[in-house]
Amino acid sequence: MADRKIIVIAGPTACGKTEYAIRVAQHFDGEVVSCDSMQLYKYMSIGSAKPTPEERACVKHWLVDEIDPRDEFSVARYRDMAKEAINDIISRGKVPVIAGGTGLYLNSLLYDMDFSDTDKDAEFRNTLMEEAELFGPEYVYKKLEAIDPVKASKIHPNNLKKVIRALEGASMGKGIADFRDLNKRTDDYDVLLIGLTRDRAELYDRINKRVDIMVEQGLFEEVRDLLEMGLQEEDISMKGIGYKEIIAYFDGVYPKEEAIGKIKQNTRHLAKRQLTWFRRYEDMHWVNISELGDEGALDEVLALSDNYLR
């Protein structure tokens, strides 16, 4: 395992993962592997807060701009692509730095998951779980209400496991196992988990400011261009925060300022869900940037990484 070490920089959206991952990769001769379900897609740079061309020039980034947003994508495919990237990096004597906030994707690297179901079953299940993580359990629950309101009335909206089972039962006639029931770590890698966080008020302020910057950079125009390419509201890539709200604006559901407000609100909710997800990892080393300051937090992250790599 000594030569299979990877460093994970996780945390909520807008906390600074990209910057810290780049600094770690630069310091330890590494390369960054994205663990973000939106940055994978081509043509979706502003809304997904992809690393800038300058940042990508500093350090090689994997799994960014890889997938056409019109194509289907699954957790299983992410795992395969990410492991291929990690193995390539390790084979050249470099350090893989995994950076992102999509917990389900991170789980696919850390745990032994069974992807042996048929492609159709796995795709359906993976999509539901990804939607629940991105948009909240209520989003998936509403799907069950539309298909089987009687069954939905008997299940609490937050009981995602039962909601997904009911949905698959209604659609395919069989039950499924919840990925999050699995707790056996894979022995593929030796892993250092670093979780970045900030005080809530500061994090929310960063989220609000980042959304304003995205709008200034042309987020509305980016969404319009995607729609003109043939992307539709039903495409999973277009259900990402910042895209679905602007589609609703274009559809006349609410005015522009309200759309922007909803992007901010939904991003704050996402950050809360991400923190809940990552706090389940008992071996996560948490670094509060608000408490330590940017330089102090970076020193802590570099010290943790240096101690681990030794």
C-alpha positions as CSV (number, residue, x, y, z in Angstrom):
1,M,0.0,0.0,0.0
2,A,3.0,2.3,0.5
3,D,3.1,3.1,-3.3
4,R,-0.7,3.3,-3.5
5,K,-1.2,6.5,-1.5
6,I,-3.8,9.1,-2.5
7,I,-4.8,12.3,-0.9
8,V,-8.5,13.4,-0.9
9,I,-9.4,17.1,-0.5
10,A,-13.2,17.1,0.2
11,G,-15.7,19.6,1.5
12,P,-18.7,21.7,0.7
13,T,-19.0,23.8,-2.4
14,A,-17.2,27.2,-2.4
15,C,-15.0,26.2,0.5
16,G,-11.8,26.4,-1.6
17,K,-11.1,22.8,-2.5
18,T,-9.7,23.6,-5.9
19,E,-7.1,26.0,-4.6
20,Y,-6.0,23.7,-1.8
21,A,-5.8,20.7,-4.1
22,I,-3.6,22.6,-6.5
23,R,-1.3,23.7,-3.8
24,V,-1.0,20.2,-2.4
25,A,-0.3,18.8,-5.9
26,Q,2.3,21.4,-6.6
27,H,4.0,20.8,-3.3
28,F,4.2,17.0,-3.5
29,D,4.6,16.6,-7.3
30,G,1.0,15.5,-7.8
31,E,-1.9,15.7,-10.2
32,V,-5.5,16.5,-9.4
33,V,-8.4,14.0,-10.1
34,S,-11.8,15.8,-10.0
35,C,-14.5,14.2,-7.9
36,D,-17.2,16.5,-9.1
37,S,-20.3,15.4,-10.9
38,M,-20.7,18.6,-12.9
39,Q,-17.1,19.4,-13.9
40,L,-17.0,16.3,-15.9
41,Y,-19.2,17.8,-18.5
42,K,-18.0,19.8,-21.5
43,Y,-19.4,23.2,-22.3
44,M,-20.6,23.7,-18.6
45,S,-17.7,25.7,-17.3
46,I,-19.2,28.6,-15.5
47,G,-22.0,26.9,-13.6
48,S,-19.8,24.0,-12.5
49,A,-17.0,26.3,-11.2
50,K,-14.4,24.4,-13.2
51,P,-10.7,25.2,-12.5
52,T,-9.7,28.1,-14.7
53,P,-7.3,27.5,-17.6
54,E,-4.6,29.2,-15.5
55,E,-5.2,26.7,-12.7
56,R,-5.2,23.8,-15.0
57,A,-1.9,25.0,-16.5
58,C,-0.3,24.9,-13.0
59,V,-1.2,21.3,-12.4
60,K,-2.7,18.6,-14.6
61,H,-6.4,18.0,-13.9
62,W,-8.1,14.7,-14.7
63,L,-11.9,14.1,-15.3
64,V,-12.7,17.7,-16.2
65,D,-14.3,18.4,-19.6
66,E,-14.5,14.7,-20.4
67,I,-18.2,13.9,-21.0
68,D,-20.7,15.4,-23.5
69,P,-23.6,16.6,-21.4
70,R,-26.0,14.9,-23.8
71,D,-24.6,11.5,-22.9
72,E,-25.6,9.3,-20.0
73,F,-23.1,8.9,-17.2
74,S,-23.0,6.6,-14.1
75,V,-21.2,6.3,-10.8
76,A,-19.7,3.0,-12.1
77,R,-18.2,4.8,-15.1
78,Y,-16.8,7.6,-12.9
79,R,-15.1,5.0,-10.7
80,D,-13.5,3.3,-13.7
81,M,-12.3,6.6,-15.2
82,A,-11.0,7.9,-11.9
83,K,-9.2,4.6,-11.1
84,E,-7.6,4.7,-14.5
85,A,-6.4,8.2,-13.9
86,I,-5.1,7.4,-10.4
87,N,-3.2,4.3,-11.7
88,D,-1.6,6.4,-14.4
89,I,-0.5,9.1,-12.0
90,I,0.9,6.5,-9.5
91,S,2.7,4.7,-12.4
92,R,4.7,7.8,-13.1
93,G,5.7,8.3,-9.4
94,K,3.4,11.2,-8.8
95,V,0.8,11.7,-6.1
96,P,-3.0,11.6,-6.9
97,V,-4.9,14.4,-5.3
98,I,-8.7,13.7,-5.4
99,A,-10.6,16.9,-5.1
100,G,-14.4,17.5,-5.1
101,G,-17.7,17.5,-3.3
102,T,-19.6,14.6,-4.8
103,G,-19.8,12.1,-2.0
104,L,-21.3,9.3,-4.0
105,Y,-18.3,9.5,-6.5
106,L,-15.9,9.5,-3.6
107,N,-17.6,6.5,-2.1
108,S,-17.1,4.6,-5.3
109,L,-13.3,5.0,-4.9
110,L,-13.2,4.3,-1.1
111,Y,-15.6,1.4,-0.8
112,D,-16.2,-2.0,-2.4
113,M,-19.4,-1.4,-4.4
114,D,-21.2,-4.0,-6.4
115,F,-21.9,-2.7,-9.9
116,S,-22.8,-6.2,-11.2
117,D,-26.5,-5.4,-11.8
118,T,-27.6,-5.0,-15.4
119,D,-26.6,-1.7,-17.0
120,K,-30.2,-0.5,-17.0
121,D,-30.8,-1.3,-13.3
122,A,-27.5,0.3,-12.3
123,E,-28.1,3.4,-14.4
124,F,-31.5,3.9,-12.9
125,R,-30.3,3.5,-9.3
126,N,-27.2,5.6,-9.7
127,T,-29.2,8.4,-11.3
128,L,-31.7,8.5,-8.4
129,M,-28.9,8.5,-5.8
130,E,-27.0,11.2,-7.6
131,E,-30.1,13.3,-7.9
132,A,-30.8,12.9,-4.2
133,E,-27.3,14.1,-3.3
134,L,-27.4,17.0,-5.7
135,F,-31.0,18.2,-5.2
136,G,-32.1,16.7,-1.9
137,P,-34.2,13.7,-0.9
138,E,-37.5,15.6,-1.5
139,Y,-36.6,15.8,-5.2
140,V,-36.6,12.0,-5.5
141,Y,-39.6,11.7,-3.3
142,K,-41.7,13.9,-5.6
143,K,-40.9,11.4,-8.4
144,L,-42.4,8.6,-6.3
145,E,-45.5,10.8,-5.5
146,A,-46.1,11.3,-9.2
147,I,-45.8,7.5,-10.0
148,D,-47.4,6.0,-6.9
149,P,-48.9,8.5,-4.5
150,V,-50.3,5.7,-2.3
151,K,-46.9,4.1,-1.8
152,A,-45.4,7.6,-1.3
153,S,-47.9,8.4,1.5
154,K,-46.5,5.5,3.5
155,I,-42.9,6.5,3.3
156,H,-41.2,9.5,5.0
157,P,-39.7,11.9,2.3
158,N,-36.3,11.7,4.1
159,N,-36.2,7.9,4.0
160,L,-34.2,7.8,0.8
161,K,-33.5,4.1,0.9
162,K,-37.2,3.2,0.9
163,V,-38.1,5.9,-1.6
164,I,-35.5,4.6,-4.1
165,R,-36.6,1.0,-3.6
166,A,-40.2,2.0,-4.2
167,L,-39.3,3.8,-7.3
168,E,-37.3,0.9,-8.7
169,G,-40.1,-1.4,-7.7
170,A,-42.6,0.7,-9.6
171,S,-40.4,1.0,-12.6
172,M,-38.6,-2.4,-12.8
173,G,-40.3,-4.7,-10.4
174,K,-37.3,-5.4,-8.1
175,G,-35.6,-4.1,-5.0
176,I,-32.1,-2.6,-4.7
177,A,-29.4,-2.3,-2.1
178,D,-28.5,1.2,-0.9
179,F,-24.8,2.0,-1.6
180,R,-24.6,3.8,1.7
181,D,-25.3,0.5,3.5
182,L,-21.8,-0.6,2.4
183,N,-19.0,-0.1,4.9
184,K,-16.2,-2.2,3.6
185,R,-13.3,-0.1,2.5
186,T,-11.5,-1.1,-0.7
187,D,-7.9,-2.2,-0.4
188,D,-7.0,-0.6,-3.7
189,Y,-5.5,2.5,-2.0
190,D,-4.1,3.9,1.1
191,V,-6.1,7.1,1.7
192,L,-5.7,10.4,3.5
193,L,-9.0,12.2,3.9
194,I,-8.8,15.9,4.4
195,G,-12.1,17.8,4.9
196,L,-12.1,21.6,4.3
197,T,-14.8,23.6,6.0
198,R,-15.6,27.2,7.0
199,D,-17.9,28.8,9.5
200,R,-21.4,28.8,8.1
201,A,-21.8,32.6,7.7
202,E,-18.5,32.8,5.8
203,L,-19.3,29.8,3.6
204,Y,-22.7,31.2,2.7
205,D,-21.3,34.6,2.0
206,R,-18.7,32.9,-0.4
207,I,-21.5,31.0,-2.1
208,N,-23.6,34.1,-2.6
209,K,-20.6,36.1,-4.0
210,R,-19.6,33.2,-6.3
211,V,-23.1,33.0,-7.8
212,D,-22.9,36.8,-8.5
213,I,-19.6,36.3,-10.2
214,M,-20.9,33.4,-12.3
215,V,-23.8,35.6,-13.5
216,E,-21.3,38.3,-14.4
217,Q,-19.2,35.8,-16.3
218,G,-22.2,34.8,-18.4
219,L,-24.0,31.9,-16.7
220,F,-27.3,32.8,-18.3
221,E,-25.7,32.8,-21.7
222,E,-24.0,29.5,-21.0
223,V,-27.4,27.9,-20.2
224,R,-28.9,29.4,-23.3
225,D,-26.1,28.0,-25.5
226,L,-26.6,24.5,-24.0
227,L,-30.3,24.7,-24.8
228,E,-29.5,25.7,-28.3
229,M,-27.3,22.7,-28.6
230,G,-30.3,20.5,-27.9
231,L,-29.9,19.9,-24.2
232,Q,-33.2,19.7,-22.3
233,E,-34.5,20.1,-18.8
234,E,-34.8,16.3,-18.6
235,D,-31.1,15.7,-19.1
236,I,-29.3,14.9,-15.9
237,S,-26.5,17.3,-16.7
238,M,-29.1,20.2,-16.8
239,K,-30.5,19.3,-13.4
240,G,-27.4,20.8,-11.8
241,I,-27.8,23.8,-9.5
242,G,-27.4,27.0,-11.6
243,Y,-28.8,25.3,-14.7
244,K,-32.2,24.1,-13.7
245,E,-33.1,27.5,-12.1
246,I,-32.1,29.4,-15.2
247,I,-34.1,27.0,-17.4
248,A,-37.1,27.8,-15.2
249,Y,-36.4,31.5,-15.8
250,F,-36.3,31.0,-19.5
251,D,-39.6,29.1,-19.2
252,G,-41.1,32.1,-17.4
253,V,-41.5,30.4,-14.1
254,Y,-39.9,33.3,-12.2
255,P,-38.0,36.5,-12.9
256,K,-34.2,36.8,-13.3
257,E,-33.5,38.0,-9.8
258,E,-35.6,35.3,-8.2
259,A,-33.7,32.7,-10.3
260,I,-30.4,34.1,-9.0
261,G,-31.8,34.0,-5.5
262,K,-32.8,30.4,-5.9
263,I,-29.4,29.4,-7.2
264,K,-27.9,30.9,-4.1
265,Q,-30.4,29.2,-1.8
266,N,-30.1,25.8,-3.5
267,T,-26.3,26.0,-3.4
268,R,-26.4,26.7,0.3
269,H,-28.6,23.7,0.8
270,L,-26.2,21.6,-1.2
271,A,-23.3,22.7,1.0
272,K,-25.2,21.6,4.0
273,R,-25.9,18.2,2.5
274,Q,-22.3,17.8,1.5
275,L,-21.1,18.5,5.0
276,T,-23.6,15.9,6.4
277,W,-22.2,13.4,3.9
278,F,-18.5,13.9,4.6
279,R,-19.0,14.0,8.3
280,R,-19.9,10.3,8.1
281,Y,-16.2,9.5,7.4
282,E,-14.7,8.8,10.8
283,D,-11.1,9.1,9.6
284,M,-11.7,12.5,8.0
285,H,-9.2,15.2,9.1
286,W,-11.2,18.4,9.3
287,V,-9.5,21.8,8.7
288,N,-11.6,24.9,9.5
289,I,-10.2,27.6,7.2
290,S,-12.2,30.3,9.1
291,E,-10.5,29.4,12.4
292,L,-6.9,29.0,11.0
293,G,-7.0,31.6,8.2
294,D,-6.0,30.8,4.6
295,E,-2.3,30.4,5.3
296,G,-2.7,28.6,8.6
297,A,-5.1,26.2,7.0
298,L,-2.8,25.6,4.0
299,D,0.1,24.9,6.4
300,E,-2.1,22.4,8.3
301,V,-3.2,20.6,5.0
302,L,0.4,20.5,3.8
303,A,1.6,19.1,7.2
304,L,-1.0,16.4,7.2
305,S,-0.1,15.4,3.7
306,D,3.7,15.5,4.4
307,N,3.3,13.3,7.5
308,Y,1.1,10.9,5.6
309,L,3.4,10.6,2.5
310,R,6.4,9.9,4.8
